[in-house]
Amino acid sequence: MLNIWQKLKKPIIALAPMEEVTDSAFRQIIIEKGRPDILFTWFVSTDGLISEGKERVIKDLYFDKKEHPIIAQIFGNNPDNFYKTAKLLKKMKFDGIDINMGCPVKKVIKQGVCSALIDKPELAKEIILATKKGAGGLPVSVKTRLGTNKNTIDKWISTLIEVEPAAITLHGRTSKEMSKVPNNFEEIGRVAQIIKAKNPHIIFLGNGDIKSVEEGKEIAKKYNLDGVMLGHAIFGNPWLFSKHKKEDLPFNEIAKTLIKHTKLFAKLHSHRNFNIMKKHFASYIEGFAGAKELRAKLMTAKNSKDVEKILKNLI
Ligand SMILES: Cc1cc2nc3c(=O)[nH]c(=O)nc-3n(C[C@H](O)[C@H](O)[C@H](O)COP(=O)(O)O)c2cc1C
């Protein structure tokens, strides 16, 4: 039977997981405008999900039925916790499980998780196999990078292929490079060839610096990828996957969308600090006369009612 990754039409256009950005509220606003082929939660701790405090952690996995297909992304370094978490995610009716082996943030990799696993191939394999075992048939994928301190992708990709993840998303930089050098699509294209030659069932997506769906499709074609994943391009632009260009939309439409987004955030994610929404205010409201002043006003908002009041005055 085909898994969800194999069922999607190519090129697959995915929305990247982004902590404190792509929560269910924002994802729902995005799919209302025009949907990507697949969505992800941001990375959630496997240790947290099986701890005493799991009730709070599990809130970050909230999704609405209309978000399917949606993949839960998890991280950690204890295979048994991955196994238990996978069982939970299956029960929660996710469409797949993605393991974060790519986050380059220093305080994260110090814990021996995420991209640190690139240098621990045996543990990485054990984690993938434990997740598959607990997943009850859900496809298990991996999101990763070219290496940690240097590009070790040839060895790393062979390690991953051995345990046959359903999909791999590759960012074209090492952890050390963070985002300081251009994303290396040539290298992503080379890896695509290796995967296709060794195991054509593995779905392979490229990620990094893609600004639009059109650009993503061109890149997928040029480098023979099954699809691409877009991250930053969604900031302030839930129309990214729609037929509309944000710059062509009237201010009213942008303001109404921001009000709706803020209200949905308040309704669904009341356990999170309202200040998280301020990142969105800054990116929605830019590129027109008076944007700076309006942003400053929105930064004073303490809740969704304040935001509505400020914006309704201008609609
Ligand atoms: C604010 C923020 C949060 C992120 N959180 C995650 C995460 O939870 N899991 C993950 O795999 N990648 C995370 N990423 C990385 C993105 O998924 C993506 O790989 C990266 O932004 C590069 O793609 P882009 O150039 O299209 O933005 C995050 C990136 C940003 C900017």
The ligand as a Gaussian input file, in Angstrom:
#p B3LYP/6-31G(d) Opt

LIG

0 1
 C       11.382000      30.450000      13.478000
 C       11.819000      29.139000      12.895000
 C       11.487000      27.974000      13.561000
 C       11.879000      26.733000      13.024000
 N       11.483000      25.583000      13.659000
 C       11.769000      24.385000      13.084000
 C       11.248000      23.168000      13.629000
 O       10.532000      23.143000      14.626000
 N       11.585000      22.009000      12.996000
 C       12.371000      21.978000      11.858000
 O       12.628000      20.911000      11.316000
 N       12.850000      23.109000      11.327000
 C       12.548000      24.297000      11.889000
 N       12.972000      25.441000      11.281000
 C       13.690000      25.347000       9.986000
 C       12.690000      25.410000       8.820000
 O       11.831000      24.302000       8.844000
 C       13.423000      25.452000       7.466000
 O       14.184000      24.271000       7.325000
 C       14.351000      26.651000       7.373000
 O       13.664000      27.843000       7.734000
 C       14.921000      26.805000       5.969000
 O       13.893000      26.926000       5.012000
 P       13.520000      28.372000       4.381000
 O       14.807000      28.939000       3.864000
 O       12.507000      28.101000       3.344000
 O       13.003000      29.191000       5.525000
 C       12.631000      26.674000      11.823000
 C       12.951000      27.866000      11.161000
 C       12.552000      29.078000      11.683000
 C       12.901000      30.334000      10.937000

